[in-house]
Amino acid sequence: NNKCSAHHYPGLEAALIDKRVPQQIKQYEGFTVNFNASNRTPNYVAWKLLGSECSGEHTRGNNFWRDESIKNCPSTKDYTRSGYDRGHMYPAADAKWSSASMEQCFTMANICPQKHVLNGGAWKTLEEKERIWARRDSALVIIAGPIYQPTDNLRIGDAGVRVPSGFFKAIIAPYINEPRGIAFGYPNDRAPGNMQLYAMSIDDLEEITGYDLFHALPDDLEHSIESTYSFRIWNR
């Protein structure tokens, strides 16, 4: 029984990050960006995806733009002929419900250098799966971003956008009767095989990123959601 419970947990779109990491937080229409001026990419992007938002009449734009209010926000030209896609963290297909959200999701503050084999492959498959899950569970909260290793020294464009070696997603369904969570980590490359191979607990993802995700949840709920995951239950 997955009827939506009446609980409301504000602030789920925020994650706690080590204060030494450069971060500028900006709220856009329907999503929040925590931007890293050193990497020229987001630390993470977070949003709530309602089942009702998975469809809408606002068609995909393609007008990437530089947000002058974000320190070191790159321009779309920094990605031109780089060999990397302009990879959305908050996807355009989640923004069909609002013309403002569709326009704003093309801010370069929401973009990371992504290999096309990932962006058009396993990453896209996961995004499509999230919309199915959001319709089923009434709402998800999603946090996505790049995973950097100390050896990730490649930078592209005049701005020097740092290329990550991987990407993460943490997903919770906090409003169902038995709230649950799951996380995924992908290489910034081809990700062959079933998405289950890339699934993990949110606790495990926090070990990798050093972030405290969904810290606004009540402690007991945070522990139960983050310590375990069942790909089978998510995927049924």
C-alpha positions as CSV (number, residue, x, y, z in Angstrom):
1,N,0.0,0.0,0.0
2,N,1.8,3.1,-1.3
3,K,-0.7,5.8,-0.6
4,C,0.9,9.0,0.3
5,S,1.2,9.7,4.0
6,A,0.4,13.1,5.5
7,H,4.0,13.7,6.6
8,H,5.7,16.8,5.3
9,Y,9.5,17.1,5.7
10,P,10.8,20.5,4.7
11,G,14.4,21.0,3.7
12,L,14.9,17.6,2.1
13,E,16.6,19.2,-0.9
14,A,19.5,20.3,1.2
15,A,22.7,18.3,1.9
16,L,25.4,19.1,4.4
17,I,28.9,19.4,2.9
18,D,32.3,20.1,4.4
19,K,32.5,23.8,4.9
20,R,36.0,23.9,3.2
21,V,34.3,22.8,-0.1
22,P,33.5,25.9,-2.2
23,Q,29.7,26.2,-2.4
24,Q,27.1,28.7,-3.5
25,I,23.5,27.7,-3.1
26,K,20.8,29.0,-5.4
27,Q,17.1,28.2,-5.6
28,Y,15.7,28.0,-9.1
29,E,12.2,27.2,-10.1
30,G,11.7,23.6,-8.9
31,F,15.3,22.7,-8.1
32,T,18.2,23.8,-5.9
33,V,21.9,24.1,-7.1
34,N,24.9,23.9,-4.8
35,F,27.6,25.2,-7.0
36,N,31.4,24.7,-6.7
37,A,33.3,27.7,-8.1
38,S,36.6,25.8,-8.1
39,N,35.2,22.9,-10.2
40,R,32.9,25.1,-12.3
41,T,30.2,22.4,-11.8
42,P,27.6,21.8,-9.1
43,N,28.5,19.9,-6.0
44,Y,24.9,18.7,-6.2
45,V,21.5,19.6,-7.6
46,A,18.4,18.6,-5.6
47,W,14.7,18.6,-6.4
48,K,11.3,17.1,-5.4
49,L,9.7,15.3,-8.3
50,L,5.9,15.0,-8.0
51,G,4.2,12.3,-10.0
52,S,2.0,15.0,-11.4
53,E,5.1,16.9,-12.7
54,C,6.2,14.0,-14.9
55,S,4.1,15.3,-17.8
56,G,3.2,18.7,-19.0
57,E,2.9,20.8,-22.1
58,H,6.2,22.7,-21.8
59,T,8.5,21.2,-24.5
60,R,12.2,21.0,-24.1
61,G,14.1,24.2,-24.7
62,N,17.8,24.1,-25.7
63,N,18.9,27.5,-24.7
64,F,21.9,26.9,-22.4
65,W,22.8,30.1,-20.5
66,R,25.4,31.4,-18.1
67,D,24.1,32.5,-14.7
68,E,25.9,35.8,-14.0
69,S,24.9,35.5,-10.3
70,I,26.9,32.3,-9.9
71,K,30.6,32.7,-9.3
72,N,32.7,31.0,-12.1
73,C,29.6,29.7,-13.8
74,P,30.9,28.6,-17.2
75,S,29.4,29.4,-20.6
76,T,28.0,26.9,-23.0
77,K,31.0,27.5,-25.3
78,D,33.3,25.9,-22.7
79,Y,31.8,22.6,-23.7
80,T,31.9,23.1,-27.5
81,R,34.0,20.4,-29.2
82,S,35.2,19.2,-25.8
83,G,34.1,15.6,-26.4
84,Y,31.6,15.9,-23.5
85,D,27.9,16.5,-23.4
86,R,26.3,19.3,-21.4
87,G,24.8,16.9,-18.9
88,H,21.8,18.1,-16.9
89,M,21.7,17.1,-13.3
90,Y,18.1,18.3,-12.9
91,P,16.7,16.9,-16.2
92,A,14.7,18.9,-18.7
93,A,12.1,16.1,-18.9
94,D,11.4,16.7,-15.1
95,A,10.6,20.4,-15.9
96,K,7.7,20.0,-18.4
97,W,5.3,21.2,-15.7
98,S,6.6,24.8,-15.8
99,S,7.9,27.1,-18.5
100,A,10.2,28.9,-15.9
101,S,11.6,25.6,-14.7
102,M,12.2,24.4,-18.2
103,E,14.1,27.6,-19.0
104,Q,16.0,27.7,-15.8
105,C,17.2,24.0,-16.0
106,F,19.4,25.1,-18.9
107,T,21.5,27.2,-16.6
108,M,25.1,26.1,-16.9
109,A,25.1,25.9,-13.1
110,N,23.0,22.7,-13.5
111,I,25.4,21.1,-16.0
112,C,28.4,18.8,-15.8
113,P,30.7,17.4,-18.5
114,Q,29.3,14.0,-19.2
115,K,30.4,11.4,-21.7
116,H,27.6,10.9,-24.3
117,V,27.6,7.1,-23.8
118,L,26.5,7.8,-20.2
119,N,24.3,10.8,-20.8
120,G,22.4,9.1,-23.6
121,G,22.6,5.6,-22.0
122,A,22.5,4.5,-18.4
123,W,21.9,8.0,-17.0
124,K,19.0,8.6,-19.2
125,T,17.5,5.1,-18.4
126,L,17.7,6.0,-14.7
127,E,16.0,9.4,-15.3
128,E,13.1,7.6,-17.1
129,K,12.9,5.1,-14.2
130,E,12.6,7.9,-11.7
131,R,9.6,9.3,-13.5
132,I,7.9,5.9,-13.3
133,W,8.7,5.7,-9.6
134,A,7.5,9.3,-8.9
135,R,4.1,8.5,-10.5
136,R,3.8,5.3,-8.4
137,D,5.0,6.8,-5.1
138,S,3.4,10.2,-5.6
139,A,6.7,12.1,-5.0
140,L,10.4,11.5,-4.8
141,V,13.2,13.7,-3.6
142,I,16.4,13.4,-5.7
143,I,19.9,14.6,-5.2
144,A,22.4,14.3,-8.1
145,G,25.9,15.4,-8.8
146,P,29.4,14.6,-10.0
147,I,31.9,12.3,-8.2
148,Y,35.4,13.7,-8.2
149,Q,38.5,11.7,-7.4
150,P,41.8,13.5,-6.4
151,T,43.2,12.4,-9.8
152,D,40.4,14.1,-11.8
153,N,42.7,16.8,-13.3
154,L,41.2,17.1,-16.8
155,R,39.5,20.5,-17.4
156,I,37.7,21.8,-20.5
157,G,37.0,25.2,-22.1
158,D,38.4,28.6,-21.3
159,A,36.7,28.5,-17.9
160,G,38.5,25.2,-17.0
161,V,35.4,23.1,-16.2
162,R,36.6,20.1,-14.2
163,V,35.6,16.7,-15.6
164,P,34.4,14.2,-13.0
165,S,35.1,10.5,-13.2
166,G,31.7,9.6,-12.0
167,F,28.1,10.7,-11.1
168,F,25.7,9.9,-8.3
169,K,22.0,10.0,-7.6
170,A,20.3,9.5,-4.2
171,I,16.6,9.0,-4.3
172,I,14.0,8.8,-1.5
173,A,10.3,8.1,-1.4
174,P,9.6,9.8,1.9
175,Y,5.8,10.1,1.8
176,I,4.7,6.4,1.3
177,N,3.7,4.3,4.3
178,E,7.1,2.6,4.4
179,P,9.5,5.3,3.2
180,R,12.6,4.0,1.4
181,G,15.7,5.2,-0.4
182,I,18.3,4.0,-2.9
183,A,21.4,5.5,-4.4
184,F,23.4,4.9,-7.7
185,G,26.9,5.6,-8.7
186,Y,28.0,5.5,-12.4
187,P,31.3,6.0,-14.1
188,N,31.5,8.9,-16.5
189,D,31.7,6.4,-19.3
190,R,29.7,3.5,-20.7
191,A,27.9,1.7,-17.9
192,P,27.1,-1.8,-19.2
193,G,24.7,-4.2,-17.6
194,N,21.6,-3.8,-15.4
195,M,21.2,-0.6,-13.3
196,Q,21.1,-2.9,-10.3
197,L,24.9,-3.3,-10.7
198,Y,25.3,0.5,-9.9
199,A,22.8,0.5,-6.9
200,M,23.9,1.0,-3.3
201,S,22.6,2.3,0.0
202,I,22.5,6.1,0.6
203,D,24.9,5.5,3.5
204,D,27.4,3.9,1.1
205,L,27.0,6.9,-1.2
206,E,27.7,9.3,1.7
207,E,30.9,7.4,2.3
208,I,32.0,8.1,-1.3
209,T,30.9,11.8,-1.4
210,G,31.4,12.9,2.1
211,Y,28.0,14.5,2.0
212,D,25.2,14.2,4.6
213,L,22.2,13.7,2.3
214,F,18.6,14.2,3.5
215,H,19.8,15.3,6.9
216,A,16.5,17.1,7.5
217,L,14.7,13.8,7.9
218,P,13.9,12.7,11.5
219,D,16.9,10.6,12.7
220,D,15.1,7.3,13.0
221,L,13.6,7.6,9.5
222,E,16.9,8.8,8.1
223,H,18.6,5.8,9.5
224,S,16.1,3.3,8.1
225,I,15.9,5.0,4.7
226,E,19.7,5.4,4.3
227,S,21.1,2.2,5.7
228,T,19.3,-0.3,3.5
229,Y,18.0,-0.5,0.0
230,S,16.1,-3.0,-2.1
231,F,16.4,-2.7,-5.8
232,R,13.8,-5.4,-6.2
233,I,11.2,-3.4,-4.2
234,W,12.0,-0.2,-6.1
235,N,11.7,-1.9,-9.4
236,R,8.6,-3.9,-8.8
